[in-house]
Amino acid sequence: MALSPVQAKIVECLIQNPGALVSRADLVARLSEEPSTPTRNALDLHVTRIRRKLTPLGLTIKAVRGRGYRLHAVED
């Protein structure tokens, strides 16, 4: 599972706060160091791609509509 630098920063932020809501604003602030800060749609696209990569590891990212994301372990 290879992550892009932007995806790695998103995952790092979510892992530092497992189960807790990480706001979209916090994620964008974390990514502001990147050459181009992602738009709302680009952030959503990154999260969609990350979800595909994390599913085999037993992890998922759940969206909280309009607020942010949470990292969860997939329950069987």
C-alpha positions as CSV (number, residue, x, y, z in Angstrom):
1,M,0.0,0.0,0.0
2,A,1.8,3.1,-1.2
3,L,0.4,6.5,-0.2
4,S,1.1,9.8,-1.8
5,P,2.7,12.5,0.4
6,V,-0.7,14.2,0.8
7,Q,-2.5,10.9,1.6
8,A,0.3,10.1,4.1
9,K,-0.3,13.4,5.9
10,I,-4.1,12.7,6.1
11,V,-3.6,9.2,7.5
12,E,-1.0,10.5,10.0
13,C,-3.5,13.1,11.3
14,L,-6.3,10.5,11.6
15,I,-4.0,7.9,13.3
16,Q,-2.9,10.5,15.8
17,N,-6.6,10.9,16.7
18,P,-8.1,7.4,16.4
19,G,-11.9,7.4,16.7
20,A,-12.0,11.1,17.2
21,L,-13.4,13.6,14.8
22,V,-10.7,15.3,12.7
23,S,-12.3,18.4,11.1
24,R,-11.9,19.2,7.5
25,A,-10.3,22.5,8.6
26,D,-7.6,20.6,10.6
27,L,-6.8,18.4,7.6
28,V,-6.6,21.3,5.3
29,A,-4.3,23.2,7.8
30,R,-2.1,20.1,8.0
31,L,-1.9,20.0,4.2
32,S,-1.3,23.7,3.8
33,E,2.5,22.9,3.8
34,E,2.0,21.1,0.5
35,P,2.7,23.0,-2.8
36,S,-1.0,23.1,-3.5
37,T,-3.6,22.9,-0.7
38,P,-6.4,20.6,-1.8
39,T,-9.9,21.9,-2.4
40,R,-12.9,20.3,-0.7
41,N,-13.5,18.0,-3.6
42,A,-9.8,17.0,-3.8
43,L,-9.8,16.2,0.0
44,D,-12.8,14.0,-0.5
45,L,-11.1,12.2,-3.4
46,H,-7.9,11.6,-1.3
47,V,-10.0,10.1,1.5
48,T,-11.8,7.9,-1.0
49,R,-8.5,6.6,-2.3
50,I,-7.1,6.1,1.2
51,R,-10.2,4.1,2.2
52,R,-9.5,1.6,-0.5
53,K,-5.9,1.2,0.7
54,L,-6.9,0.9,4.4
55,T,-9.7,-1.6,4.0
56,P,-7.4,-4.7,3.7
57,L,-5.7,-3.5,6.9
58,G,-9.0,-3.6,8.8
59,L,-9.4,0.2,9.0
60,T,-11.9,2.5,7.6
61,I,-12.5,6.3,7.5
62,K,-16.0,7.4,8.3
63,A,-17.2,10.8,7.2
64,V,-19.2,13.1,9.5
65,R,-21.2,15.1,7.0
66,G,-19.8,18.6,6.6
67,R,-17.5,18.3,9.6
68,G,-14.7,15.9,9.1
69,Y,-13.6,12.3,9.3
70,R,-12.9,9.6,11.9
71,L,-10.6,6.6,11.6
72,H,-12.2,3.3,12.9
73,A,-11.2,-0.4,13.0
74,V,-13.6,-2.5,10.8
75,E,-15.6,-4.7,13.0
76,D,-16.4,-8.2,11.8
